[in-house]
Amino acid sequence: MSHSQNSSDSTIAHLWHWSIENSPLLHLTRWMIHRGYPSLQTNELLNDTDLPEQLRALIHTTVHKTKLWKSERIDITQELIAHTQDALQAGRTPDQITQSFGNPKKVAKLLRRSTKRKRPLYWRTLRTIRRSITTVILLIFITYAGLAARFYIGNPNITENYILTINAQNDPYTEDQKAWPIYKEVRELWETHTQEATASQIAREEATELENRVSVGILNIPQIPLDHPDYEETAQLFRDFAPQFERLRQAAHRPIIGIELGFKFEKTENQEWSEFTPMIPPSNNPVENPSMISMLLPHLGTLRRFSNDLYFDALLAARDGNGELVYQDLSAMLAMSRHPNHEGTLITDLVNIAMIANATEAIQQIIRQYPATLTREHLVALAHELTLCRPALDYSYTGEIMMFDDLLQRAYTDDGQGNGRITMTGMDMLAEYAGMQDDYFQIANSPMRYATGPLSLAVTPDRKTEYTRYHSMMDTIQRVAKLGPQYMPLSQHQENLLNRQTKIIPGVQYSLVDIMMPALGAALNRSFQAHMDLDAALTMLAIEIYTIDHIQLPESLHDLTPTYLPSIPKDLHNPGHPLIYKPINTPDSTGYIVYSVGADADDDGGTVNPDERTHTSFRLRFHPSYDKDKNLRIDQAGVPIPDEPRGPDGDWILIDITRPTTKTTTKTKEPDQSPALESLN
């Protein structure tokens, strides 16, 4: 019993001792003690020796300053104790030993260095990695601190007042040479004149059942079918407004539109906004003005409306057999499009091109549906006025460049050498104009804005880089515009390069070039199309004048040169070949068409694919091609070698003067509005 009791007590004691030795909590406690007292075991070893206090203190201080692992400290302590004891046995005094030992700090440094060399390879590798990471983090911190300092102290230097430069172009002209005052007054009178009729037509439409509903007549000027329920009322509105339309026609021939541009409309109490609400004039101090991208162009909407109004008035005059009034309306439409584009913006040029296209569409419709309305003298005069419109088909880009340079000076600092860095104000502006303000202002309204802002200096191109990229692209565009559409692969290639280089990270990186670079490829395409439209319209007028003189259609376009045309117009879709003229004489119709082979570069005999609207695209006709190294293919003469035409099958009918040979009883409906102006509406 006693033996069993002792055995049980021994087992319990053994388990208790094991639990103490292996307890996680006690392990943690012991670890913390040794971390707090790393020289604890060193003291124990020293206390077990009979060394003098002076030598024990010396060894303790030295071992403590080594800052080595515990096991390494024990080894060094034992080694130093052994050496000290040997010195004492050799008859040396504690003072002699202390003096020969040297500075404990230096000795500890030497011991630490030699001991670390003996450590395992994995430890030395980890130490190198740790030191590298620490160095990188330190460099990142120093770099970030430098970027932050540069970012937050940077301010733009706004010196150029571009809008005053634009408005100053009106100064040489007197008030009676400016068209805008009359345009503005006539438009306001027209709004008042048609207000009641517009409201009644809208009410009529809303009261009609949906399946029988037709669009409001006055809102569909100029193309209102003769059987439209609002046609007669709308026509009478135009006839009653004849004196004001005469003022409009006179104003159209003034040399300048003469509007003073501003940035925002002046708000007045109890006044609804309209395009004639007074604008607040720009300040003489450019810092007080917003960027030019906010410049208002209210006259463009007025010119578009007047172009449609004169179109409808010309149709009314043609139905009444008043050829002189038809000519005056058409002449005024062309004159409006020739007002100098002093602001130089792309949208103004596009509106001018659309108005020219609208006028040529009106001329074509009147010649087709109301033959003999225009006399030979009218046709000759219209040909002359159309020729005067050609400069308006080429873009100036001056306003676009001003907008870019203005935003550049507002977003970047200026070092006086053409360079600078992005600022916080610039980041706010670029986020707004990039259309990403929602993403950006989620960051802007949080501390992240101040954390991510300096990073923009590292990733956003500097001022000189953006300036060079933008103006290089502009130079290419202007070169292509001058040389012709067969050089369009140059602009498309550079546009592709810019798109690949452009990166946008909300709150961190924006590209000013990407924001401000308009759809230049599409604009070039529209300009070349407009030149072909104009050439075709001049060809149509020449054919009509020839027909009057010879009482028959010409057999070919060669019959027109040089008396009626200086040369046969070229088909820009088919370099080296002219536009195609095809007389029509079938049992159903008679007349002629003038057409281009279109974007597929294939003559389909004047047939059109009605399901396609890209048959006029020069971008599809002259698409860039690349070699195996992805370099743009260019021939020895420097002309780009285009890829195979990518346009749809079918031709581009530019002029269609065909009339039915027999009378019909179908309802008369005018063709659709000019696509160019329709897109801008």
PADREN-848476 format. One record per residue (C-alpha): x, y, z. Coordinates in nm, 2 decimals. Layout:
R, east, north, up
R, X, Y, Z
...
This chain:
R, east, north, up
R, 0.00, 0.00, 0.00
R, 0.28, 0.23, 0.10
R, 0.47, 0.13, -0.21
R, 0.17, 0.20, -0.43
R, 0.12, 0.54, -0.27
R, 0.48, 0.64, -0.33
R, 0.46, 0.53, -0.69
R, 0.14, 0.74, -0.74
R, 0.30, 1.04, -0.58
R, 0.61, 1.00, -0.80
R, 0.39, 0.99, -1.11
R, 0.20, 1.30, -1.01
R, 0.52, 1.49, -0.94
R, 0.67, 1.39, -1.27
R, 0.36, 1.51, -1.46
R, 0.36, 1.83, -1.26
R, 0.72, 1.89, -1.35
R, 0.66, 1.81, -1.71
R, 0.37, 2.06, -1.73
R, 0.58, 2.33, -1.58
R, 0.86, 2.27, -1.83
R, 0.63, 2.26, -2.13
R, 0.36, 2.51, -2.03
R, 0.30, 2.76, -2.32
R, 0.22, 3.03, -2.07
R, 0.54, 2.97, -1.88
R, 0.73, 2.95, -2.20
R, 0.60, 3.30, -2.29
R, 0.68, 3.43, -1.94
R, 1.04, 3.30, -1.96
R, 1.08, 3.44, -2.31
R, 0.96, 3.78, -2.19
R, 1.20, 3.77, -1.90
R, 1.49, 3.68, -2.12
R, 1.40, 3.95, -2.36
R, 1.38, 4.20, -2.08
R, 1.69, 4.07, -1.91
R, 1.91, 3.93, -2.20
R, 2.21, 3.90, -1.98
R, 2.04, 3.70, -1.70
R, 2.23, 3.38, -1.76
R, 2.56, 3.58, -1.81
R, 2.51, 3.71, -1.46
R, 2.45, 3.36, -1.33
R, 2.77, 3.23, -1.49
R, 2.97, 3.53, -1.35
R, 2.83, 3.48, -1.00
R, 2.94, 3.12, -1.00
R, 3.31, 3.23, -1.04
R, 3.55, 3.37, -0.79
R, 3.66, 3.65, -1.02
R, 3.70, 3.99, -0.86
R, 3.40, 4.23, -0.89
R, 3.60, 4.46, -1.12
R, 3.65, 4.18, -1.37
R, 3.30, 4.05, -1.35
R, 3.16, 4.40, -1.42
R, 3.40, 4.43, -1.72
R, 3.29, 4.10, -1.87
R, 2.92, 4.17, -1.80
R, 2.94, 4.51, -1.97
R, 3.12, 4.37, -2.27
R, 2.88, 4.08, -2.32
R, 2.58, 4.31, -2.27
R, 2.70, 4.54, -2.55
R, 2.74, 4.26, -2.80
R, 2.36, 4.24, -2.83
R, 2.39, 3.88, -2.95
R, 2.16, 3.58, -2.92
R, 2.14, 3.42, -2.57
R, 2.34, 3.12, -2.67
R, 2.61, 3.33, -2.82
R, 2.63, 3.55, -2.51
R, 2.68, 3.24, -2.29
R, 2.96, 3.11, -2.52
R, 3.13, 3.45, -2.51
R, 3.09, 3.48, -2.13
R, 3.24, 3.14, -2.08
R, 3.53, 3.22, -2.31
R, 3.60, 3.55, -2.14
R, 3.58, 3.39, -1.79
R, 3.83, 3.13, -1.90
R, 4.08, 3.39, -2.04
R, 4.05, 3.60, -1.73
R, 4.11, 3.31, -1.50
R, 4.42, 3.22, -1.70
R, 4.55, 3.57, -1.67
R, 4.49, 3.57, -1.30
R, 4.68, 3.24, -1.26
R, 4.96, 3.39, -1.47
R, 5.00, 3.65, -1.19
R, 4.84, 3.95, -1.35
R, 4.64, 4.19, -1.14
R, 4.28, 4.29, -1.21
R, 4.40, 4.64, -1.30
R, 4.65, 4.51, -1.55
R, 4.38, 4.28, -1.70
R, 4.13, 4.57, -1.73
R, 4.39, 4.80, -1.89
R, 4.50, 4.54, -2.14
R, 4.13, 4.44, -2.22
R, 4.06, 4.78, -2.38
R, 3.73, 4.97, -2.44
R, 3.44, 4.73, -2.37
R, 3.23, 4.89, -2.65
R, 3.50, 4.83, -2.91
R, 3.56, 4.48, -2.79
R, 3.19, 4.41, -2.80
R, 3.17, 4.53, -3.15
R, 3.46, 4.31, -3.26
R, 3.30, 4.01, -3.09
R, 2.96, 4.08, -3.24
R, 3.11, 4.10, -3.59
R, 3.31, 3.78, -3.57
R, 3.02, 3.59, -3.41
R, 2.77, 3.70, -3.68
R, 3.01, 3.57, -3.94
R, 2.97, 3.22, -3.79
R, 2.59, 3.23, -3.81
R, 2.41, 3.00, -4.06
R, 2.37, 3.10, -4.43
R, 1.99, 3.13, -4.40
R, 2.03, 3.39, -4.13
R, 2.28, 3.59, -4.33
R, 2.05, 3.57, -4.64
R, 1.75, 3.69, -4.44
R, 1.96, 3.98, -4.29
R, 2.05, 4.09, -4.65
R, 1.69, 4.08, -4.76
R, 1.58, 4.26, -4.45
R, 1.83, 4.53, -4.50
R, 1.74, 4.57, -4.87
R, 1.37, 4.60, -4.78
R, 1.45, 4.86, -4.52
R, 1.66, 5.05, -4.76
R, 1.38, 5.04, -5.03
R, 1.12, 5.16, -4.78
R, 1.34, 5.44, -4.67
R, 1.40, 5.55, -5.03
R, 1.03, 5.53, -5.10
R, 0.95, 5.74, -4.80
R, 1.22, 6.00, -4.89
R, 1.10, 6.01, -5.25
R, 0.73, 6.04, -5.14
R, 0.82, 6.32, -4.90
R, 1.00, 6.50, -5.18
R, 0.71, 6.45, -5.42
R, 0.46, 6.57, -5.15
R, 0.66, 6.89, -5.09
R, 0.68, 6.96, -5.47
R, 0.31, 6.88, -5.52
R, 0.16, 7.08, -5.25
R, 0.37, 7.39, -5.29
R, 0.33, 7.40, -5.67
R, 0.10, 7.67, -5.82
R, 0.01, 7.74, -6.18
R, 0.12, 8.06, -6.35
R, -0.17, 8.19, -6.56
R, -0.05, 8.47, -6.78
R, -0.23, 8.44, -7.12
R, -0.59, 8.57, -7.16
R, -0.69, 8.38, -7.47
R, -1.06, 8.48, -7.48
R, -0.96, 8.85, -7.50
R, -0.74, 8.76, -7.80
R, -1.04, 8.61, -7.97
R, -1.28, 8.90, -7.89
R, -1.02, 9.15, -8.00
R, -1.07, 9.03, -8.36
R, -1.40, 9.22, -8.36
R, -1.23, 9.55, -8.29
R, -1.16, 9.66, -8.65
R, -1.53, 9.63, -8.74
R, -1.81, 9.88, -8.68
R, -2.14, 9.78, -8.54
R, -2.31, 9.80, -8.88
R, -2.07, 9.54, -9.01
R, -2.16, 9.28, -8.73
R, -2.44, 9.03, -8.79
R, -2.50, 8.91, -8.44
R, -2.71, 9.21, -8.31
R, -2.96, 9.14, -8.60
R, -2.94, 8.76, -8.56
R, -3.02, 8.80, -8.19
R, -3.31, 9.04, -8.24
R, -3.47, 8.84, -8.53
R, -3.44, 8.52, -8.33
R, -3.61, 8.67, -8.03
R, -3.89, 8.81, -8.25
R, -3.93, 8.46, -8.41
R, -3.96, 8.30, -8.08
R, -4.24, 8.54, -7.98
R, -4.40, 8.51, -8.33
R, -4.42, 8.13, -8.31
R, -4.48, 8.08, -7.94
R, -4.86, 8.04, -7.96
R, -4.85, 7.82, -8.27
R, -4.58, 7.60, -8.13
R, -4.78, 7.54, -7.81
R, -5.10, 7.46, -8.00
R, -4.91, 7.21, -8.23
R, -4.75, 7.04, -7.93
R, -5.09, 7.02, -7.77
R, -5.24, 6.87, -8.09
R, -4.97, 6.61, -8.10
R, -5.02, 6.51, -7.73
R, -5.40, 6.49, -7.78
R, -5.36, 6.25, -8.07
R, -5.36, 5.88, -8.00
R, -5.02, 5.73, -8.01
R, -5.07, 5.51, -8.32
R, -5.20, 5.81, -8.52
R, -4.95, 6.07, -8.38
R, -4.73, 6.27, -8.61
R, -4.44, 6.49, -8.50
R, -4.49, 6.87, -8.44
R, -4.46, 7.04, -8.77
R, -4.28, 7.36, -8.67
R, -4.02, 7.15, -8.48
R, -3.94, 6.96, -8.80
R, -3.84, 7.26, -9.02
R, -3.73, 7.24, -9.30
R, -3.87, 6.90, -9.39
R, -4.25, 6.91, -9.33
R, -4.45, 6.70, -9.57
R, -4.72, 6.89, -9.77
R, -4.99, 6.67, -9.62
R, -4.87, 6.73, -9.26
R, -5.16, 6.88, -9.05
R, -4.93, 7.16, -8.93
R, -4.80, 7.25, -9.28
R, -5.03, 7.54, -9.37
R, -5.01, 7.70, -9.03
R, -4.63, 7.68, -9.03
R, -4.61, 7.81, -9.39
R, -4.83, 8.11, -9.30
R, -4.61, 8.19, -9.00
R, -4.31, 8.21, -9.24
R, -4.50, 8.43, -9.49
R, -4.61, 8.67, -9.21
R, -4.25, 8.69, -9.09
R, -4.12, 8.79, -9.43
R, -3.99, 9.14, -9.34
R, -3.77, 8.99, -9.06
R, -3.64, 8.72, -9.29
R, -3.53, 9.00, -9.52
R, -3.33, 9.16, -9.24
R, -3.18, 8.82, -9.17
R, -3.07, 8.78, -9.53
R, -2.91, 9.12, -9.53
R, -2.73, 9.04, -9.20
R, -2.59, 8.72, -9.34
R, -2.39, 8.91, -9.60
R, -2.21, 9.12, -9.33
R, -1.84, 9.05, -9.30
R, -1.84, 8.93, -8.95
R, -2.08, 8.78, -8.69
R, -1.93, 9.00, -8.43
R, -2.03, 8.83, -8.10
R, -1.84, 8.90, -7.78
R, -1.78, 8.56, -7.62
R, -1.79, 8.49, -7.25
R, -1.79, 8.20, -7.01
R, -2.13, 8.19, -6.84
R, -2.47, 8.35, -6.85
R, -2.57, 8.63, -6.62
R, -2.86, 8.52, -6.40
R, -3.14, 8.76, -6.36
R, -3.44, 8.73, -6.13
R, -3.76, 8.58, -6.29
R, -3.59, 8.53, -6.62
R, -3.58, 8.19, -6.79
R, -3.25, 8.09, -6.96
R, -3.22, 8.11, -7.34
R, -2.93, 8.14, -7.57
R, -2.97, 8.51, -7.57
R, -2.94, 8.55, -7.19
R, -2.65, 8.80, -7.15
R, -2.31, 8.65, -7.09
R, -2.08, 8.78, -6.82
R, -1.78, 8.93, -7.01
R, -1.44, 8.79, -6.94
R, -1.21, 8.96, -6.70
R, -0.89, 9.14, -6.80
R, -0.72, 8.93, -6.54
R, -0.68, 8.57, -6.68
R, -0.66, 8.43, -6.33
R, -1.02, 8.53, -6.27
R, -1.15, 8.36, -6.58
R, -1.23, 7.99, -6.60
R, -1.05, 7.78, -6.86
R, -1.14, 7.83, -7.23
R, -1.30, 7.49, -7.24
R, -1.59, 7.66, -7.06
R, -1.63, 7.93, -7.33
R, -1.99, 7.96, -7.45
R, -2.07, 7.96, -7.82
R, -2.45, 8.05, -7.82
R, -2.44, 8.17, -8.18
R, -2.39, 7.82, -8.32
R, -2.74, 7.71, -8.22
R, -2.89, 8.03, -8.38
R, -2.70, 7.97, -8.70
R, -2.82, 7.61, -8.72
R, -3.18, 7.72, -8.67
R, -3.16, 8.00, -8.93
R, -3.01, 7.76, -9.18
R, -3.32, 7.54, -9.15
R, -3.55, 7.83, -9.15
R, -3.41, 7.97, -9.47
R, -3.42, 7.62, -9.62
R, -3.79, 7.60, -9.55
R, -3.85, 7.95, -9.68
R, -3.67, 7.86, -10.00
R, -3.90, 7.56, -10.05
R, -4.20, 7.78, -10.00
R, -4.07, 8.03, -10.25
R, -4.00, 7.75, -10.50
R, -4.36, 7.62, -10.46
R, -4.48, 7.97, -10.53
R, -4.25, 8.00, -10.83
R, -4.05, 8.29, -10.68
R, -3.70, 8.21, -10.81
R, -3.55, 8.53, -10.70
R, -3.65, 8.47, -10.34
R, -3.52, 8.11, -10.36
R, -3.19, 8.24, -10.47
R, -3.17, 8.50, -10.19
R, -3.25, 8.24, -9.93
R, -2.99, 8.00, -10.07
R, -2.73, 8.28, -10.10
R, -2.80, 8.38, -9.73
R, -2.75, 8.02, -9.62
R, -2.41, 8.01, -9.79
R, -2.31, 8.35, -9.66
R, -2.38, 8.25, -9.30
R, -2.15, 7.96, -9.33
R, -1.87, 8.19, -9.45
R, -1.87, 8.41, -9.14
R, -1.50, 8.40, -9.02
R, -1.44, 8.14, -8.74
R, -1.26, 8.38, -8.51
R, -1.28, 8.14, -8.22
R, -1.12, 7.87, -8.43
R, -1.29, 7.58, -8.25
R, -1.36, 7.25, -8.42
R, -1.73, 7.26, -8.33
R, -1.76, 7.60, -8.51
R, -1.60, 7.45, -8.82
R, -1.82, 7.15, -8.81
R, -2.13, 7.37, -8.79
R, -2.01, 7.58, -9.08
R, -1.96, 7.26, -9.28
R, -2.30, 7.13, -9.18
R, -2.46, 7.46, -9.30
R, -2.28, 7.44, -9.63
R, -2.41, 7.08, -9.67
R, -2.76, 7.20, -9.58
R, -2.74, 7.47, -9.85
R, -2.62, 7.23, -10.12
R, -2.89, 6.98, -10.02
R, -3.15, 7.26, -10.06
R, -3.01, 7.36, -10.40
R, -3.02, 6.99, -10.51
R, -3.38, 6.94, -10.38
R, -3.50, 7.26, -10.55
R, -3.33, 7.17, -10.88
R, -3.47, 6.82, -10.87
R, -3.83, 6.90, -10.76
R, -3.88, 7.25, -10.90
R, -3.68, 7.26, -11.23
R, -3.65, 7.60, -11.41
R, -3.72, 7.79, -11.08
R, -3.36, 7.91, -11.07
R, -3.24, 8.10, -11.38
R, -2.91, 8.06, -11.55
R, -2.79, 8.38, -11.37
R, -2.90, 8.24, -11.03
R, -2.71, 7.91, -11.10
R, -2.39, 8.10, -11.20
R, -2.41, 8.32, -10.89
R, -2.46, 8.01, -10.66
R, -2.16, 7.84, -10.82
R, -1.95, 8.15, -10.74
R, -2.08, 8.16, -10.38
R, -2.02, 7.79, -10.33
R, -1.66, 7.84, -10.45
R, -1.62, 8.11, -10.18
R, -1.72, 7.85, -9.92
R, -1.43, 7.62, -9.99
R, -1.19, 7.78, -9.73
R, -1.46, 7.71, -9.46
R, -1.42, 7.34, -9.52
R, -1.06, 7.34, -9.38
R, -1.02, 7.35, -9.01
R, -0.81, 7.62, -8.85
R, -0.75, 7.45, -8.51
R, -0.64, 7.77, -8.36
R, -0.92, 7.77, -8.10
R, -0.85, 7.40, -8.01
R, -0.48, 7.48, -7.96
R, -0.57, 7.78, -7.75
R, -0.79, 7.56, -7.53
R, -0.51, 7.31, -7.48
R, -0.25, 7.58, -7.40
R, -0.49, 7.75, -7.16
R, -0.57, 7.43, -6.97
R, -0.19, 7.36, -6.97
R, -0.11, 7.69, -6.80
R, -0.39, 7.63, -6.54
R, -0.30, 7.27, -6.45
R, 0.08, 7.29, -6.45
R, 0.35, 7.49, -6.29
R, 0.58, 7.69, -6.52
R, 0.96, 7.68, -6.47
R, 1.01, 7.95, -6.74
R, 1.18, 7.70, -6.97
R, 0.86, 7.55, -7.12
R, 0.83, 7.28, -6.86
R, 0.64, 7.23, -6.53
R, 0.47, 6.97, -6.31
R, 0.10, 6.89, -6.23
R, -0.06, 7.07, -5.94
R, -0.35, 6.98, -5.71
R, -0.57, 7.24, -5.89
R, -0.47, 7.07, -6.21
R, -0.57, 6.73, -6.09
R, -0.91, 6.86, -5.99
R, -0.96, 7.02, -6.34
R, -0.84, 6.71, -6.53
R, -1.06, 6.48, -6.33
R, -1.36, 6.70, -6.41
R, -1.28, 6.73, -6.78
R, -1.20, 6.36, -6.81
R, -1.56, 6.29, -6.71
R, -1.44, 6.09, -6.41
R, -1.52, 6.34, -6.14
R, -1.74, 6.09, -5.96
R, -1.45, 5.85, -5.92
R, -1.21, 6.13, -5.84
R, -1.43, 6.31, -5.59
R, -1.48, 6.00, -5.39
R, -1.11, 6.02, -5.33
R, -1.11, 6.40, -5.31
R, -1.35, 6.41, -5.02
R, -1.14, 6.17, -4.82
R, -0.78, 6.17, -4.67
R, -0.68, 5.95, -4.97
R, -0.67, 6.26, -5.18
R, -0.37, 6.40, -4.99
R, -0.21, 6.05, -4.98
R, -0.24, 5.98, -5.36
R, -0.20, 6.34, -5.49
R, 0.19, 6.34, -5.47
R, 0.20, 6.01, -5.66
R, 0.06, 6.20, -5.97
R, 0.40, 6.37, -6.00
R, 0.56, 6.03, -6.06
R, 0.32, 5.90, -6.32
R, 0.16, 6.21, -6.49
R, 0.36, 6.34, -6.78
R, 0.52, 6.68, -6.73
R, 0.42, 7.00, -6.91
R, 0.67, 6.98, -7.19
R, 0.59, 6.62, -7.27
R, 0.22, 6.69, -7.30
R, 0.28, 7.00, -7.50
R, 0.51, 6.81, -7.74
R, 0.27, 6.52, -7.78
R, -0.03, 6.74, -7.85
R, 0.14, 6.97, -8.10
R, 0.30, 6.68, -8.28
R, -0.05, 6.53, -8.33
R, -0.18, 6.86, -8.45
R, 0.10, 6.90, -8.70
R, 0.03, 6.55, -8.84
R, -0.34, 6.63, -8.87
R, -0.28, 6.96, -9.05
R, -0.03, 6.78, -9.28
R, -0.28, 6.51, -9.37
R, -0.55, 6.78, -9.43
R, -0.32, 6.95, -9.68
R, -0.19, 6.64, -9.86
R, -0.52, 6.45, -9.89
R, -0.71, 6.15, -9.76
R, -0.46, 5.90, -9.89
R, -0.23, 6.02, -9.61
R, -0.49, 5.94, -9.34
R, -0.29, 5.63, -9.23
R, -0.04, 5.87, -9.08
R, -0.29, 6.04, -8.85
R, -0.46, 5.71, -8.76
R, -0.12, 5.55, -8.68
R, -0.03, 5.84, -8.45
R, -0.37, 5.84, -8.29
R, -0.33, 5.47, -8.22
R, 0.01, 5.54, -8.06
R, -0.14, 5.81, -7.84
R, -0.42, 5.58, -7.73
R, -0.17, 5.31, -7.63
R, 0.04, 5.56, -7.44
R, -0.25, 5.71, -7.25
R, -0.32, 5.57, -6.90
R, -0.58, 5.71, -6.66
R, -0.59, 5.61, -6.29
R, -0.86, 5.81, -6.11
R, -0.71, 6.04, -5.85
R, -0.35, 5.96, -5.96
R, -0.30, 5.99, -6.33
R, -0.47, 6.17, -6.61
R, -0.37, 6.26, -6.97
R, -0.43, 6.62, -7.08
R, -0.37, 6.52, -7.44
R, -0.63, 6.25, -7.42
R, -0.88, 6.49, -7.26
R, -0.83, 6.77, -7.51
R, -0.75, 6.58, -7.82
R, -1.08, 6.59, -8.01
R, -1.19, 6.31, -8.25
R, -0.95, 6.45, -8.51
R, -0.98, 6.14, -8.73
R, -1.35, 6.18, -8.76
R, -1.31, 6.55, -8.82
R, -1.06, 6.50, -9.10
R, -1.30, 6.24, -9.25
R, -1.58, 6.50, -9.24
R, -1.37, 6.77, -9.40
R, -1.27, 6.54, -9.70
R, -1.64, 6.44, -9.74
R, -1.74, 6.81, -9.74
R, -1.49, 6.89, -10.02
R, -1.64, 6.61, -10.23
R, -1.99, 6.74, -10.15
R, -1.89, 7.08, -10.27
R, -1.72, 6.95, -10.58
R, -2.03, 6.75, -10.66
R, -2.26, 7.05, -10.61
R, -2.04, 7.26, -10.84
R, -2.06, 6.98, -11.09
R, -2.44, 6.97, -11.06
R, -2.46, 7.35, -11.12
R, -2.23, 7.32, -11.42
R, -2.45, 7.04, -11.57
R, -2.76, 7.25, -11.52
R, -2.61, 7.56, -11.68
R, -2.48, 7.34, -11.97
R, -2.83, 7.19, -12.01
R, -2.98, 7.54, -12.03
R, -2.73, 7.64, -12.29
R, -2.75, 7.33, -12.50
R, -3.11, 7.21, -12.42
R, -2.97, 6.86, -12.34
R, -2.75, 6.69, -12.08
R, -2.38, 6.66, -12.14
R, -2.26, 6.32, -12.26
R, -1.97, 6.33, -12.01
R, -1.80, 6.56, -11.77
R, -1.54, 6.64, -12.03
R, -1.81, 6.85, -12.21
R, -1.81, 7.09, -11.91
R, -1.44, 7.18, -11.92
R, -1.32, 7.44, -11.93
R, -1.62, 7.66, -12.00
R, -1.84, 7.54, -11.71
R, -1.58, 7.37, -11.49
R, -1.21, 7.45, -11.47
R, -1.14, 7.08, -11.43
R, -1.32, 6.76, -11.36
R, -1.35, 6.70, -10.98
R, -1.15, 6.41, -10.84
R, -1.29, 6.11, -10.66
R, -1.09, 6.12, -10.33
R, -1.19, 5.76, -10.27
R, -1.03, 5.66, -10.59
R, -0.70, 5.86, -10.63
R, -0.62, 5.95, -10.99
R, -0.98, 5.91, -11.11
R, -1.26, 6.17, -11.14
R, -1.61, 6.16, -11.00
R, -1.85, 5.95, -11.21
R, -2.13, 6.11, -11.40
R, -2.41, 5.88, -11.52
R, -2.71, 6.01, -11.72
R, -3.04, 5.83, -11.64
R, -3.30, 5.76, -11.91
R, -3.54, 5.48, -11.81
R, -3.91, 5.43, -11.85
R, -3.95, 5.53, -11.49
R, -3.71, 5.82, -11.45
R, -3.48, 6.06, -11.63
R, -3.20, 6.28, -11.52
R, -2.85, 6.20, -11.39
R, -2.64, 6.11, -11.09
R, -2.29, 6.20, -10.98
R, -2.12, 5.95, -10.75
R, -1.80, 5.83, -10.60
R, -1.69, 5.46, -10.58
R, -1.71, 5.49, -10.20
R, -1.51, 5.34, -9.92
R, -1.49, 5.00, -10.09
R, -1.30, 5.16, -10.39
R, -1.51, 4.96, -10.63
R, -1.74, 5.10, -10.90
R, -2.08, 4.94, -10.85
R, -2.25, 5.14, -11.13
R, -2.41, 5.39, -10.90
R, -2.59, 5.14, -10.67
R, -2.62, 5.21, -10.30
R, -2.64, 4.98, -10.00
R, -2.93, 5.13, -9.81
R, -2.83, 4.94, -9.49
R, -2.49, 5.10, -9.47
R, -2.39, 5.45, -9.36
R, -2.02, 5.40, -9.36
R, -1.97, 5.39, -9.74
R, -1.84, 5.75, -9.73
R, -1.57, 5.68, -9.47
R, -1.22, 5.77, -9.56
R, -1.09, 5.60, -9.24
R, -1.22, 5.27, -9.38
R, -1.09, 5.34, -9.73
R, -0.74, 5.44, -9.62
R, -0.67, 5.22, -9.32
R, -0.31, 5.19, -9.21
R, -0.11, 4.88, -9.29
R, 0.19, 4.74, -9.10
R, 0.48, 4.52, -9.18
R, 0.59, 4.21, -8.98
R, 0.77, 4.44, -8.73
R, 0.45, 4.64, -8.68
R, 0.60, 4.95, -8.86
R, 0.37, 5.16, -9.07
R, 0.42, 5.08, -9.44
R, 0.52, 5.37, -9.65
R, 0.64, 5.37, -10.01
R, 0.96, 5.54, -10.15
R, 0.77, 5.86, -10.22
R, 0.67, 5.89, -9.86
R, 0.30, 5.80, -9.92
R, 0.15, 5.55, -9.67
R, 0.05, 5.22, -9.82
R, -0.31, 5.16, -9.71
R, -0.46, 4.83, -9.61
R, -0.72, 4.67, -9.83
R, -1.04, 4.89, -9.84
R, -1.27, 4.80, -9.55
R, -1.58, 4.99, -9.66
R, -1.91, 4.82, -9.74
R, -2.01, 4.73, -10.09
R, -2.19, 5.01, -10.27
R, -2.12, 5.36, -10.41
R, -2.17, 5.70, -10.27
R, -2.43, 5.90, -10.45
R, -2.34, 6.27, -10.42
R, -2.59, 6.42, -10.66
R, -2.92, 6.26, -10.76
R, -3.12, 6.47, -11.01
R, -3.36, 6.21, -11.13
R, -3.73, 6.29, -11.19
R, -4.02, 6.05, -11.26
R, -4.12, 6.04, -11.63
R, -4.49, 6.00, -11.55
R, -4.72, 6.18, -11.32
R, -4.79, 6.02, -10.99
R, -5.07, 6.06, -10.74
R, -4.87, 5.96, -10.44
R, -4.84, 6.21, -10.15
R, -4.55, 6.45, -10.18
R, -4.30, 6.41, -9.91
R, -3.97, 6.59, -9.89
R, -3.65, 6.39, -9.84
R, -3.48, 6.37, -9.50
R, -3.28, 6.66, -9.36
R, -2.91, 6.68, -9.44
R, -2.73, 6.42, -9.23
R, -2.46, 6.66, -9.14
R, -2.69, 6.91, -8.98
R, -2.91, 6.64, -8.84
R, -2.62, 6.50, -8.64
R, -2.55, 6.85, -8.50
R, -2.91, 6.91, -8.41
